[in-house]
Amino acid sequence: MSSQPSTPRDGGLLCDLFTDSGTPIRLFWQILQGILIFVSSLSMLLENYEPYQSGFPGLISAIELIAIAFLTVDYLGNLYFAPDRIAYTFSFWGIIDMLSVLPFYLMMLNPSSTIVVKSLRFLRFLRVLRIFRLARRGF
């Protein structure tokens, strides 16, 4: 037995969820992430089409908030469980993860920049590349 106490980063469900553990929970998380990115992207497109924009503004906002909450939790979880947090923060995938949620928080800080910041939301598509990369490795 080890005499060292376990830390939250040593294992468990959350560690499996945010690391490339190959567990079923990780697979579920990646599938859920892909679905949310797809639905969020679809809502971004519908947001710019007048009948949907005026007919379903509450639904589009709810989808956006759910996607942002999920992607924020995913980014923070990946950051917390990264072996080297600074390296992850400045890695390609770390920057993509951060940029996928940053536009939402920038709009909250400066609502007048909505059009410019909304155009940055397309960066969520790059997160799909990460899912494909993980799928190629077999989760």
VMD Tcl script that draws the C-alpha trace (Angstrom):
set ca {
  {0.00 0.00 0.00}
  {1.05 3.53 -0.64}
  {1.64 5.76 2.34}
  {0.78 8.87 0.36}
  {-2.78 10.14 0.58}
  {-4.62 10.23 -2.72}
  {-5.42 13.56 -4.24}
  {-8.34 14.39 -6.54}
  {-5.92 14.29 -9.46}
  {-4.84 10.71 -8.72}
  {-7.85 8.97 -10.18}
  {-11.52 8.47 -9.85}
  {-14.45 9.37 -12.00}
  {-13.49 13.00 -12.65}
  {-9.95 12.05 -13.59}
  {-11.33 9.46 -16.04}
  {-13.67 12.10 -17.43}
  {-11.01 14.73 -18.15}
  {-8.05 12.61 -19.15}
  {-7.52 10.29 -22.10}
  {-8.43 7.33 -19.92}
  {-10.20 5.16 -22.50}
  {-13.07 4.53 -20.09}
  {-16.77 4.39 -21.04}
  {-17.43 7.62 -19.10}
  {-14.80 9.39 -21.22}
  {-16.41 8.03 -24.39}
  {-19.81 9.26 -23.19}
  {-18.32 12.69 -22.37}
  {-16.77 12.99 -25.85}
  {-20.01 11.96 -27.57}
  {-21.96 14.47 -25.47}
  {-19.41 17.13 -26.31}
  {-19.76 16.43 -30.03}
  {-23.56 16.57 -29.85}
  {-23.52 19.85 -27.92}
  {-21.07 21.42 -30.34}
  {-23.24 20.33 -33.28}
  {-26.46 21.61 -31.66}
  {-24.76 24.85 -30.63}
  {-23.43 25.35 -34.16}
  {-26.87 24.71 -35.59}
  {-28.38 27.25 -33.18}
  {-25.76 29.80 -34.29}
  {-26.88 29.31 -37.88}
  {-30.57 29.54 -37.00}
  {-29.91 32.65 -34.95}
  {-29.05 34.45 -38.18}
  {-32.17 33.29 -40.03}
  {-35.03 35.67 -39.30}
  {-37.97 33.25 -38.85}
  {-36.03 31.27 -36.25}
  {-34.41 34.31 -34.69}
  {-37.76 35.90 -33.87}
  {-39.66 32.65 -33.35}
  {-37.33 30.84 -30.94}
  {-35.10 33.39 -29.18}
  {-35.49 31.68 -25.80}
  {-34.60 28.25 -27.17}
  {-31.54 29.56 -29.00}
  {-30.35 31.35 -25.84}
  {-30.92 28.24 -23.73}
  {-28.92 26.07 -26.13}
  {-26.10 28.61 -26.07}
  {-26.05 28.72 -22.25}
  {-26.06 24.92 -21.95}
  {-23.24 24.61 -24.49}
  {-21.19 27.32 -22.80}
  {-21.68 25.74 -19.37}
  {-20.60 22.34 -20.69}
  {-17.61 23.68 -22.62}
  {-16.52 25.78 -19.64}
  {-16.65 22.76 -17.32}
  {-14.74 20.75 -19.92}
  {-12.04 23.41 -20.25}
  {-11.65 23.85 -16.50}
  {-11.61 20.08 -15.96}
  {-8.97 19.59 -18.65}
  {-6.95 22.40 -17.12}
  {-7.23 21.00 -13.59}
  {-6.30 17.44 -14.54}
  {-3.54 18.37 -16.99}
  {-0.16 17.06 -15.88}
  {1.36 20.47 -16.63}
  {-1.28 23.19 -16.46}
  {0.84 25.92 -17.99}
  {1.82 23.68 -20.89}
  {-1.86 22.79 -21.45}
  {-2.94 26.44 -21.28}
  {-0.55 27.40 -24.06}
  {-0.88 24.20 -26.11}
  {-2.82 24.20 -29.36}
  {-5.78 22.30 -27.85}
  {-5.74 24.36 -24.67}
  {-5.96 27.57 -26.66}
  {-8.76 26.14 -28.83}
  {-10.66 25.08 -25.71}
  {-10.27 28.54 -24.18}
  {-11.21 30.35 -27.39}
  {-14.35 28.25 -27.75}
  {-15.82 29.75 -24.56}
  {-14.10 33.13 -24.48}
  {-16.51 34.90 -26.89}
  {-19.44 34.30 -24.54}
  {-17.64 35.80 -21.56}
  {-16.37 38.73 -23.65}
  {-19.96 39.49 -24.69}
  {-20.95 39.54 -21.03}
  {-18.20 42.03 -20.25}
  {-18.82 44.25 -23.28}
  {-22.29 43.79 -24.85}
  {-21.56 46.42 -27.50}
  {-19.02 44.07 -29.13}
  {-21.64 41.41 -29.81}
  {-21.20 41.20 -33.59}
  {-17.42 40.92 -33.47}
  {-17.43 38.45 -30.60}
  {-20.18 36.29 -32.12}
  {-18.04 35.85 -35.21}
  {-15.41 34.16 -33.02}
  {-17.85 31.43 -31.97}
  {-16.96 29.46 -35.07}
  {-13.88 28.35 -33.13}
  {-16.07 25.71 -31.47}
  {-15.82 23.78 -34.70}
  {-12.13 23.27 -33.95}
  {-13.09 21.35 -30.83}
  {-14.64 18.76 -33.11}
  {-11.15 18.16 -34.51}
  {-10.03 17.30 -31.01}
  {-12.81 14.76 -30.67}
  {-11.76 13.16 -33.97}
  {-8.15 13.07 -32.80}
  {-9.18 11.29 -29.61}
  {-11.41 8.90 -31.54}
  {-8.51 7.96 -33.78}
  {-6.58 6.91 -30.66}
  {-9.52 4.82 -29.48}
  {-10.63 7.15 -26.67}
}
mol new
graphics top color blue
foreach p $ca { graphics top sphere $p radius 0.5 }
foreach p [lrange $ca 0 end-1] q [lrange $ca 1 end] { graphics top cylinder $p $q radius 0.2 }
display resetview
